[in-house]
Amino acid sequence: MAEGHRQRLRDRFLKYGIDSFTDEEIIEMLLALGTPRKDCKEPARAAYKKFGSLARVLEADTKGLSAIKGIGPNNVFALKFIHEVARRFLKQRLEEKTRIGCAKDVVDYLCHWLSFKDREYFAAIFLDTANGVIAVDELFSGTADSSVVYPREVLRQALLKNATGLILVHNHPSGSITPSKADKGLTNTLLRACEMVGIRLLDHIIVAGPSSYFSFSESGLLATMKRTLKKG
């Protein structure tokens, strides 16, 4: 019975694609990768009920997943493995872009990576003269509401990579996309430091949810800071 149900899901996917699936059905199929002979419908339903979405199930820790009846080590492995495959895919797709033109060019990867983290992470995207991606590196991590960032280390990494452009990235676990006073101060400090060594600061992006972000560039805030810097 379980195999017949699963085959129907496979056939539906091949005919209509992933958009024909609910989050629960996707979770069920992923769990089945770990235990192909076991009915995974109820564990999938329980996981969805506990965490609230496919994304949150994929981001859940091993302990939280294992506490659900019917989800064992093999199922957890399948979920975590597919999540990391997706992250690597998005990162490589980003790194293969010939040019980064705006925040939307990098947001898919950033939201997948940072949306559901329970503490702040600070990263940088290092760019060449044509705005092609040289590297995407996590530099610092902190608590649920702050991270300590060392501008000197950010610049050191940029110079080591021969980067001429830089995009700053961090997440807000609180879910708010509003930049804090500290966020603005850090951006201003790094803008001044970048100007001194000939590196273009192109943006500072705050990620706060699956499709929720704030861009200092798109908002005009970065341009205002640059004008103020020139006047000063």
C-alpha positions as CSV (number, residue, x, y, z in Angstrom):
1,M,0.0,0.0,0.0
2,A,2.8,2.4,0.9
3,E,4.7,1.6,-2.3
4,G,1.6,2.2,-4.4
5,H,1.0,5.6,-2.7
6,R,4.7,6.5,-3.2
7,Q,4.6,5.4,-6.9
8,R,1.7,7.7,-7.4
9,L,3.7,10.6,-5.9
10,R,6.6,9.8,-8.2
11,D,4.3,9.7,-11.2
12,R,2.7,13.0,-10.2
13,F,6.1,14.6,-9.8
14,L,7.3,13.4,-13.2
15,K,4.1,14.7,-14.9
16,Y,3.4,17.9,-13.0
17,G,6.6,18.8,-11.1
18,I,7.3,19.9,-7.6
19,D,4.6,22.6,-7.6
20,S,1.9,19.8,-7.5
21,F,3.2,18.7,-4.1
22,T,2.3,20.0,-0.6
23,D,5.2,20.6,1.8
24,E,4.0,17.5,3.7
25,E,4.3,15.3,0.6
26,I,7.8,16.6,-0.2
27,I,8.9,15.8,3.4
28,E,7.3,12.4,3.0
29,M,9.3,11.7,-0.1
30,L,12.6,12.9,1.5
31,L,12.0,10.7,4.5
32,A,11.4,7.8,2.2
33,L,14.9,8.2,0.8
34,G,16.2,7.1,4.2
35,T,13.7,4.2,4.7
36,P,12.3,3.2,1.2
37,R,10.3,0.3,2.5
38,K,8.6,2.2,5.3
39,D,5.4,4.3,5.2
40,C,6.6,7.8,6.0
41,K,3.3,9.7,5.7
42,E,2.6,10.0,9.4
43,P,6.1,11.0,10.4
44,A,6.1,13.6,7.6
45,R,2.8,15.0,8.9
46,A,4.1,15.2,12.4
47,A,7.3,16.9,11.3
48,Y,5.4,19.5,9.3
49,K,3.0,20.1,12.3
50,K,6.0,20.5,14.7
51,F,8.1,22.9,12.5
52,G,5.5,24.6,10.3
53,S,7.1,24.4,6.9
54,L,9.4,22.4,4.6
55,A,12.2,24.9,5.1
56,R,12.0,24.7,8.8
57,V,12.0,20.9,8.7
58,L,15.2,21.0,6.6
59,E,16.8,23.5,9.0
60,A,15.7,21.6,12.1
61,D,18.5,20.1,14.3
62,T,19.0,16.3,14.6
63,K,17.7,16.2,18.1
64,G,14.4,17.9,17.2
65,L,13.9,15.6,14.2
66,S,14.8,12.4,16.0
67,A,12.2,13.2,18.7
68,I,9.4,12.6,16.2
69,K,8.0,9.1,16.2
70,G,8.9,7.3,13.0
71,I,11.9,9.4,12.1
72,G,15.2,7.6,12.7
73,P,18.9,8.2,11.8
74,N,18.5,7.3,8.2
75,N,15.6,9.7,7.7
76,V,17.5,12.5,9.4
77,F,20.4,11.8,7.1
78,A,18.2,12.0,4.1
79,L,16.8,15.4,5.2
80,K,20.1,16.9,6.1
81,F,21.8,15.6,3.0
82,I,19.3,17.0,0.6
83,H,19.4,20.3,2.4
84,E,23.1,20.6,2.0
85,V,22.9,19.5,-1.6
86,A,20.5,22.4,-2.2
87,R,22.8,24.8,-0.4
88,R,25.8,23.7,-2.5
89,F,23.8,23.9,-5.7
90,L,22.7,27.5,-4.9
91,K,26.2,28.5,-3.9
92,Q,27.8,27.1,-7.0
93,R,25.2,28.7,-9.2
94,L,26.0,32.0,-7.5
95,E,29.7,31.5,-7.9
96,E,29.3,30.8,-11.6
97,K,27.4,34.0,-12.3
98,T,29.5,36.2,-14.6
99,R,28.2,39.3,-13.0
100,I,26.3,40.3,-9.8
101,G,24.1,43.3,-10.7
102,C,21.8,43.6,-7.7
103,A,20.7,42.0,-4.4
104,K,18.2,39.7,-6.1
105,D,21.1,38.0,-7.9
106,V,22.3,36.6,-4.5
107,V,19.2,36.5,-2.4
108,D,18.1,32.9,-3.4
109,Y,21.3,31.5,-1.9
110,L,21.4,33.8,1.1
111,C,17.8,33.1,2.1
112,H,18.3,29.4,1.8
113,W,21.4,29.5,3.9
114,L,20.5,32.1,6.6
115,S,16.8,32.3,6.9
116,F,16.3,29.9,9.8
117,K,19.5,30.2,11.7
118,D,19.0,30.8,15.4
119,R,22.0,33.1,15.8
120,E,23.6,35.8,13.7
121,Y,26.0,35.0,11.0
122,F,28.1,37.5,9.1
123,A,29.4,36.7,5.6
124,A,31.0,38.4,2.7
125,I,30.8,37.9,-1.1
126,F,34.1,38.9,-2.7
127,L,33.9,40.1,-6.3
128,D,36.3,40.8,-9.1
129,T,36.4,43.9,-11.4
130,A,33.5,42.6,-13.5
131,N,31.5,41.8,-10.4
132,G,32.0,38.1,-10.8
133,V,32.0,36.1,-7.6
134,I,35.5,35.1,-6.3
135,A,34.2,33.5,-3.1
136,V,31.4,33.5,-0.5
137,D,32.8,33.2,3.0
138,E,31.2,33.0,6.4
139,L,33.5,35.2,8.6
140,F,31.8,35.6,12.0
141,S,29.0,34.2,14.1
142,G,27.4,35.4,17.3
143,T,24.3,35.2,19.4
144,A,20.6,35.4,18.6
145,D,20.7,39.2,18.3
146,S,24.3,40.2,17.6
147,S,27.6,39.2,16.1
148,V,31.0,40.7,16.6
149,V,32.4,41.8,13.3
150,Y,36.0,42.9,12.8
151,P,36.3,45.3,9.8
152,R,40.1,44.7,9.6
153,E,39.5,40.9,9.1
154,V,36.9,41.6,6.4
155,L,39.4,43.8,4.5
156,R,42.2,41.3,5.0
157,Q,40.2,38.6,3.4
158,A,39.3,40.9,0.5
159,L,42.9,41.8,-0.1
160,L,44.0,38.1,0.2
161,K,41.5,37.2,-2.5
162,N,42.4,40.2,-4.7
163,A,38.8,41.3,-4.6
164,T,37.9,44.7,-5.9
165,G,34.2,44.5,-4.9
166,L,32.5,43.4,-1.7
167,I,28.9,42.6,-0.6
168,L,28.3,42.3,3.1
169,V,25.7,39.8,4.4
170,H,24.2,39.0,7.8
171,N,20.9,37.5,9.1
172,H,18.4,38.7,11.7
173,P,17.1,35.6,13.6
174,S,14.3,37.9,15.0
175,G,12.7,38.1,11.6
176,S,13.0,41.9,11.4
177,I,14.5,43.3,8.2
178,T,15.0,46.7,9.7
179,P,18.7,47.6,10.0
180,S,19.8,48.4,13.5
181,K,21.9,51.4,14.5
182,A,24.8,48.9,14.8
183,D,24.2,47.6,11.3
184,K,24.3,51.1,9.9
185,G,27.4,52.0,11.9
186,L,29.2,48.8,10.7
187,T,28.3,49.6,7.1
188,N,29.6,53.1,7.4
189,T,32.8,51.9,9.0
190,L,33.4,49.3,6.3
191,L,32.5,51.8,3.6
192,R,35.2,54.2,4.8
193,A,37.7,51.4,5.2
194,C,37.0,50.1,1.7
195,E,37.3,53.5,0.1
196,M,40.8,53.8,1.6
197,V,42.1,50.6,0.0
198,G,40.2,50.9,-3.3
199,I,37.6,48.3,-2.8
200,R,34.0,49.0,-3.9
201,L,31.4,48.2,-1.2
202,L,28.4,47.3,-3.4
203,D,25.8,46.4,-0.8
204,H,25.0,45.1,2.7
205,I,22.1,42.6,2.7
206,I,20.1,41.6,5.8
207,V,18.3,38.3,5.5
208,A,15.3,37.8,7.9
209,G,13.2,35.0,6.3
210,P,12.7,32.7,3.3
211,S,12.1,35.7,0.9
212,S,12.6,38.6,3.3
213,Y,15.6,40.8,3.1
214,F,16.8,44.4,3.3
215,S,19.4,45.8,0.9
216,F,21.3,48.9,1.8
217,S,21.8,49.5,-1.9
218,E,18.2,49.1,-3.1
219,S,16.9,51.2,-0.2
220,G,19.3,54.1,-1.2
221,L,20.9,54.0,2.3
222,L,24.3,53.0,0.9
223,A,24.2,55.8,-1.7
224,T,23.4,58.3,1.1
225,M,26.4,57.1,3.1
226,K,28.6,57.4,0.1
227,R,27.5,61.0,-0.5
228,T,28.1,61.9,3.1
229,L,31.5,60.3,3.0
230,K,32.5,62.4,-0.1
231,K,31.3,65.6,1.6
232,G,33.2,64.8,4.7
